[in-house]
Amino acid sequence: MVYLEKPGNYDRLRKSAVAVGKFDGLHRGHMLLIDKLKALATENSWENVVLTFKNRGKGNNILTDDEKRAALERAGVGACIVFEADDKFLQTTADEFINDILMDKLNCAAVVAGEGFRFGRGRVGDADLLRERGIAVCELPILPGISSETIRGLIAVGNIPGARELLGYDYYVTGTVELGKRLGGRLGFPTANITPPQEKLLPPDGVYVTRTAAEGVLYKSVTNVGVNPTVTVGGTRKVETFILGYDGDLYGKAVKIEFVRKLRGEVRFGSVEELREQIGKDIAEAER
């Protein structure tokens, strides 16, 4: 997949079909657009191009920028053009968007969008304006009840199965395993610890049944999201995962943690021994 921040160097020798949006989560509704985009491009021997935006805000994005890039590539997108949704871009008029970006930079022949798609300063651009400028438009109906906002709300309250239903896949967190305090190892339950970037939306603090992809294998696992209050005061929120059946060293390696369901909230135990006992129970539950 060609990945560019702004389309200045995009090779536009061929015409393109373009889908525009934030695509946070790349949920079931988004995938309908992507599938239609690819089909339209293939049918006409065009490029398929997604025009999207960098994440803004902390702790409110289902996918990080890196995760979205990887997900779009897995989905078969040919080129991804990424803009900063800053004040300058938001002042782009509908005509400037069509002339300078869609036509001049992307050689756009068709736009694939959700029903009621609007663009440009003041949101005055629409499908009719695109058609007037000679750009075909394929508008797809919005799937009822499926939106990034709704999914963010489900994740924020720990409704992981509900989020999965709308996403079409398990909500996940990716990252590079970092060196921790090794408390889990001393308790007999060594964990792979990652600190997701601040842009990533995490579920509420607690313990979750998960699956972890590590070194090409998918394992059952138990994951704690939070600050580990039994042994830490005022710590940074982390994602700490005990991987069932794994015996190796993951420090410095990438992992993907897929959340299945919540087991319990994060608890401050009276002693490390109480924590050890509860972890054993959590693992037994995850093995079922």
GIFENPE-V618582 format. One record per residue. RES is the residue in one letter. SS is DSSP state (H for helix, E for strand, L for the rest). PHI is phi in whole degrees, 0 to 359 (NA if undefined). Layout:
# GIFENPE-V618582
res=[RES/RES]
ss=[SS/SS]
phi=[PHI/PHI]
This chain:
# GIFENPE-V618582
res=[M/V/Y/L/E/K/P/G/N/Y/D/R/L/R/K/S/A/V/A/V/G/K/F/D/G/L/H/R/G/H/M/L/L/I/D/K/L/K/A/L/A/T/E/N/S/W/E/N/V/V/L/T/F/K/N/R/G/K/G/N/N/I/L/T/D/D/E/K/R/A/A/L/E/R/A/G/V/G/A/C/I/V/F/E/A/D/D/K/F/L/Q/T/T/A/D/E/F/I/N/D/I/L/M/D/K/L/N/C/A/A/V/V/A/G/E/G/F/R/F/G/R/G/R/V/G/D/A/D/L/L/R/E/R/G/I/A/V/C/E/L/P/I/L/P/G/I/S/S/E/T/I/R/G/L/I/A/V/G/N/I/P/G/A/R/E/L/L/G/Y/D/Y/Y/V/T/G/T/V/E/L/G/K/R/L/G/G/R/L/G/F/P/T/A/N/I/T/P/P/Q/E/K/L/L/P/P/D/G/V/Y/V/T/R/T/A/A/E/G/V/L/Y/K/S/V/T/N/V/G/V/N/P/T/V/T/V/G/G/T/R/K/V/E/T/F/I/L/G/Y/D/G/D/L/Y/G/K/A/V/K/I/E/F/V/R/K/L/R/G/E/V/R/F/G/S/V/E/E/L/R/E/Q/I/G/K/D/I/A/E/A/E/R]
ss=[L/E/E/E/E/L/L/L/L/L/L/L/L/L/L/E/E/E/E/E/L/L/L/L/L/L/L/H/H/H/H/H/H/H/H/H/H/H/H/H/H/H/H/H/L/L/E/E/E/E/E/E/E/L/L/L/L/L/L/L/E/L/L/L/H/H/H/H/H/H/H/H/H/H/L/L/L/L/E/E/E/E/E/L/L/L/H/H/H/H/L/L/L/H/H/H/H/H/H/H/H/H/H/L/L/L/L/E/E/E/E/E/E/E/L/L/L/L/E/L/H/H/H/L/E/L/H/H/H/H/H/H/L/L/L/E/E/E/E/E/L/L/L/L/L/L/L/H/H/H/H/H/H/H/H/H/L/L/L/H/H/H/H/H/H/H/H/L/L/L/L/E/E/E/E/E/L/E/L/L/L/L/H/H/H/H/H/L/L/L/L/E/E/E/L/L/L/L/L/E/L/L/L/L/L/E/E/E/E/E/E/E/E/E/L/L/E/E/E/E/E/E/E/E/E/E/L/L/L/L/L/L/L/L/L/L/L/E/E/E/E/E/E/L/L/L/L/L/L/L/L/L/L/E/E/E/E/E/E/E/E/E/E/E/E/L/L/L/L/L/L/H/H/H/H/H/H/H/H/H/H/H/H/H/H/H/H/L]
phi=[NA/284/232/227/268/76/268/302/256/288/280/251/296/261/292/225/257/234/246/240/166/285/57/288/96/45/280/301/295/300/292/298/295/297/296/294/302/295/296/295/295/296/300/253/58/257/282/254/229/254/255/225/226/293/295/233/88/256/64/227/242/297/243/289/302/293/295/295/302/295/293/295/294/297/283/91/289/280/214/236/252/245/249/275/279/267/300/298/294/293/270/295/284/299/294/296/298/292/289/278/255/295/275/288/274/252/51/286/258/206/244/253/209/285/306/80/306/229/204/85/304/76/53/271/281/212/299/298/295/298/295/299/269/87/257/292/228/246/263/253/296/284/290/302/79/249/206/299/298/297/295/301/297/293/296/297/256/85/275/291/299/295/295/298/301/275/289/90/200/286/304/217/233/242/173/259/293/244/286/253/274/62/297/302/296/292/275/95/227/298/242/264/252/226/245/296/298/298/290/282/282/252/289/300/305/161/248/231/284/223/233/238/270/219/53/82/236/259/248/292/202/234/235/255/252/149/246/56/293/294/237/227/243/66/279/281/297/229/243/243/234/265/259/291/84/265/225/181/241/255/303/82/253/276/226/234/250/262/271/255/196/272/268/194/281/285/233/269/274/287/203/295/295/297/297/301/297/291/300/301/293/298/294/300/293/291/284/290]
